[in-house]
């Protein structure tokens, strides 16, 4: 099996107009190496050996049907009113994790996100919500995203949900997050307190559930599934379809013939 040697320079620019606090080299089953630093402006060169044909590897992860579980269950009963909030420039629908354990569903348009969870102990000064977003992302409104996320709010006030937060104290004994994604391109992420990644501490089941492994987690900031629906991108949709392109060509040809007569 072929090997490829990869080098990445993780530049850090916290105090400039480009806030990129790290980078990494990622393989299909886990990050090979990564660097993250919010405290200094030092950079770091990352090196890693990766397979040139990862699908031929015996430990290549099995194919995931990202909506298999979420579409076979009924939405969990609504226990609290859904409310809106922004993560960056994207408007999410949120519902609060107001108990130490439970089953929640929150939907936005065609996307429904399901969460089953059990906290070790919910800290009184911390609030968590389950959020759903589907639509064109960010300021440019070009990329179509579908996102299911469980996230910690900045404070116990639910109005701060979606604001930047770096530390957490609440641990989870278990969590299971899934969504009715319309795309096969879904990327899982679990961020721990102080914005640390958690390779090897969670897994994705074949039916699309993102779950924790090895018992109680470290304090969690977010548990997320990011879906990219490329065919719904604004750039993709702005291109003329075959029919419209043919129509435009015919009109142009007719105008040219008319001018020649």
RODREN-684179 format. One line per field, with one value per residue (C-alpha): residue number from 1; y, z, x. Coordinates in Angstrom, 1 decimal. Layout:
% residues N
seq: c(NUM,...)
v: c(Y,...)
w: c(Z,...)
u: c(X,...)
This chain:
% residues 261
seq: c(1,2,3,4,5,6,7,8,9,10,11,12,13,14,15,16,17,18,19,20,21,22,23,24,25,26,27,28,29,30,31,32,33,34,35,36,37,38,39,40,41,42,43,44,45,46,47,48,49,50,51,52,53,54,55,56,57,58,59,60,61,62,63,64,65,66,67,68,69,70,71,72,73,74,75,76,77,78,79,80,81,82,83,84,85,86,87,88,89,90,91,92,93,94,95,96,97,98,99,100,101,102,103,104,105,106,107,108,109,110,111,112,113,114,115,116,117,118,119,120,121,122,123,124,125,126,127,128,129,130,131,132,133,134,135,136,137,138,139,140,141,142,143,144,145,146,147,148,149,150,151,152,153,154,155,156,157,158,159,160,161,162,163,164,165,166,167,168,169,170,171,172,173,174,175,176,177,178,179,180,181,182,183,184,185,186,187,188,189,190,191,192,193,194,195,196,197,198,199,200,201,202,203,204,205,206,207,208,209,210,211,212,213,214,215,216,217,218,219,220,221,222,223,224,225,226,227,228,229,230,231,232,233,234,235,236,237,238,239,240,241,242,243,244,245,246,247,248,249,250,251,252,253,254,255,256,257,258,259,260,261)
v: c(0.0,3.4,6.0,9.8,12.1,15.3,18.6,21.4,24.7,25.6,29.4,31.3,34.8,35.5,39.2,39.9,40.0,36.2,34.3,30.9,29.3,26.0,23.3,19.6,16.6,14.4,10.8,9.2,7.5,10.1,13.1,12.1,15.1,18.6,21.7,24.3,27.3,30.2,31.6,32.4,33.5,30.7,28.5,24.9,22.6,19.3,16.1,12.9,9.8,8.9,6.2,7.1,4.6,4.7,2.7,-0.3,-0.2,-2.9,-0.2,2.1,3.0,1.4,3.4,5.4,5.9,9.3,9.4,5.7,6.0,9.5,8.6,5.4,7.0,9.3,12.8,12.9,14.9,18.6,19.4,23.1,25.9,26.1,29.4,31.0,32.0,32.6,30.7,33.0,34.3,31.2,31.3,28.0,26.6,25.6,23.7,23.5,20.5,21.4,18.0,15.9,13.3,13.1,12.7,15.8,16.7,20.0,20.7,23.3,22.9,19.4,18.7,17.1,16.5,13.9,13.8,11.3,12.2,11.7,14.2,13.2,16.4,19.5,22.6,25.3,28.1,26.2,25.7,23.5,23.4,21.2,23.1,22.6,24.6,24.0,26.6,28.8,29.5,32.6,36.1,35.1,32.8,30.4,27.1,24.9,23.4,21.1,21.1,19.2,20.4,20.2,23.2,25.0,28.5,31.3,31.7,30.2,32.8,31.2,34.4,33.7,30.4,30.5,33.0,32.0,29.9,28.2,26.4,23.9,21.8,19.6,15.9,13.5,9.9,9.3,11.1,10.1,12.7,12.0,13.9,13.5,14.7,15.0,14.6,11.9,14.4,14.7,15.5,14.7,16.9,16.8,19.7,19.5,22.3,24.8,23.8,20.5,17.8,14.3,11.7,8.1,9.3,9.1,7.1,7.2,4.1,2.8,4.2,7.8,8.2,10.1,8.6,8.8,5.9,4.6,6.0,9.5,12.2,15.1,18.5,19.1,22.4,21.0,17.7,18.3,16.8,19.1,18.2,19.8,19.6,20.6,20.5,23.1,25.6,29.1,28.9,25.6,26.9,30.1,28.2,27.8,24.4,22.5,23.6,27.3,27.2,25.6,28.3,31.1,29.6,29.3,32.9,34.2,32.2,33.6,37.1,36.7,35.2,38.1,40.7,38.9,39.1)
w: c(0.0,-1.0,1.6,1.2,3.5,4.3,5.7,7.0,8.5,11.2,11.3,14.2,13.8,16.8,16.9,13.2,10.8,10.1,13.3,12.5,15.7,14.3,11.7,11.2,8.9,8.9,7.7,7.2,10.6,12.8,12.9,12.2,13.9,14.8,16.6,18.3,20.3,21.5,23.9,21.7,18.2,17.5,14.5,14.1,11.2,11.2,9.6,9.1,6.9,5.3,3.0,-0.7,-1.0,2.4,1.1,0.7,4.4,6.7,9.3,6.8,8.5,7.2,5.1,7.2,6.3,8.0,8.3,8.8,12.6,12.6,9.9,11.6,15.0,15.8,17.0,20.8,22.5,22.7,26.4,26.1,23.6,20.7,20.4,17.8,18.2,16.0,15.7,13.7,11.1,10.9,12.7,14.5,16.2,19.8,22.6,26.1,27.9,31.1,32.9,33.8,31.2,28.5,24.8,22.7,19.1,17.4,13.7,11.1,7.6,6.4,9.1,12.5,15.1,17.8,21.0,23.9,26.8,30.4,32.3,35.3,37.0,35.4,36.7,37.8,36.1,32.7,30.1,27.1,24.0,21.1,17.8,14.2,11.1,7.4,4.8,3.1,5.6,6.7,5.4,1.7,1.8,-0.8,0.9,1.9,5.4,7.6,11.2,14.3,17.4,21.2,22.5,25.8,26.0,27.0,30.4,32.0,30.2,27.1,25.2,25.1,23.3,20.1,21.5,21.7,24.8,25.6,29.0,30.4,33.6,32.8,31.9,30.0,30.9,27.5,24.4,21.1,18.3,14.9,12.2,9.1,6.8,3.1,2.2,2.5,3.3,7.1,9.4,13.2,15.8,19.6,21.3,24.9,27.4,26.3,22.7,22.6,20.1,21.3,18.9,20.1,22.6,20.4,17.4,14.5,14.1,10.7,11.2,11.6,15.4,17.0,20.4,23.2,24.0,27.2,29.7,31.2,29.0,29.8,30.1,26.7,24.7,21.6,20.0,16.3,13.0,10.0,6.7,3.4,0.7,-2.3,-4.9,-3.0,-2.9,-4.3,-6.6,-8.0,-8.4,-10.0,-13.0,-15.8,-16.2,-19.5,-20.7,-19.9,-21.6,-24.7,-24.7,-24.4,-27.2,-29.5,-28.7,-29.5,-32.8,-33.8,-33.1,-35.2,-38.1,-37.8,-38.1,-41.2,-43.0)
u: c(0.0,1.4,2.4,2.4,4.4,2.5,3.7,1.5,2.6,0.2,0.4,-1.2,-2.6,-4.8,-4.0,-4.3,-7.2,-6.8,-7.8,-6.5,-5.3,-4.1,-4.3,-3.9,-3.5,-6.5,-7.2,-10.6,-10.6,-9.0,-6.6,-3.1,-1.6,-2.9,-1.8,-4.0,-2.8,-4.9,-2.3,0.7,1.5,4.0,3.6,4.4,5.3,3.3,4.5,2.6,2.7,-0.7,-1.9,-2.3,-5.2,-6.9,-9.9,-7.7,-6.6,-8.1,-9.0,-10.8,-14.1,-17.2,-19.7,-22.1,-25.8,-26.1,-29.9,-30.6,-31.3,-32.8,-35.4,-36.6,-37.6,-40.4,-39.3,-39.1,-41.9,-41.3,-40.6,-39.7,-40.4,-38.0,-36.2,-33.9,-30.3,-27.2,-24.0,-21.8,-24.2,-26.4,-29.8,-30.4,-33.5,-32.6,-34.1,-32.6,-31.2,-33.0,-32.6,-29.6,-30.8,-33.4,-34.3,-34.7,-35.6,-35.3,-36.1,-35.5,-37.1,-36.3,-33.7,-34.5,-31.8,-32.2,-30.3,-30.2,-28.0,-27.1,-25.0,-22.9,-23.9,-25.3,-23.5,-25.9,-24.0,-23.9,-26.6,-26.6,-28.9,-29.6,-29.6,-30.5,-29.6,-30.2,-29.5,-26.9,-24.1,-22.3,-21.9,-21.5,-24.6,-23.0,-22.5,-25.5,-25.0,-27.0,-25.9,-27.0,-25.2,-25.3,-23.4,-22.7,-24.0,-21.6,-23.4,-26.5,-28.6,-30.0,-29.6,-25.9,-26.3,-24.2,-21.7,-18.0,-17.1,-13.8,-14.3,-16.8,-17.2,-20.2,-19.3,-21.6,-22.0,-23.5,-24.7,-26.1,-26.6,-28.2,-30.0,-32.2,-29.5,-30.2,-26.5,-23.9,-21.2,-21.4,-18.5,-18.5,-16.8,-16.5,-14.8,-13.7,-13.1,-10.4,-11.2,-9.5,-10.2,-11.1,-9.8,-10.6,-13.2,-16.2,-17.4,-19.9,-22.1,-23.2,-26.7,-25.4,-25.3,-22.4,-21.8,-19.3,-16.9,-15.3,-17.7,-17.8,-16.5,-14.3,-16.1,-17.8,-18.2,-19.9,-21.0,-21.8,-22.5,-21.8,-23.4,-22.4,-25.1,-23.0,-25.7,-27.7,-24.8,-25.6,-22.7,-24.0,-27.5,-26.4,-24.9,-27.4,-29.0,-28.6,-32.1,-31.5,-28.1,-29.6,-32.4,-29.8,-27.8,-30.9,-31.9,-28.4,-28.3,-31.7,-30.7,-27.5,-29.6,-32.1,-29.3,-27.9,-31.2)
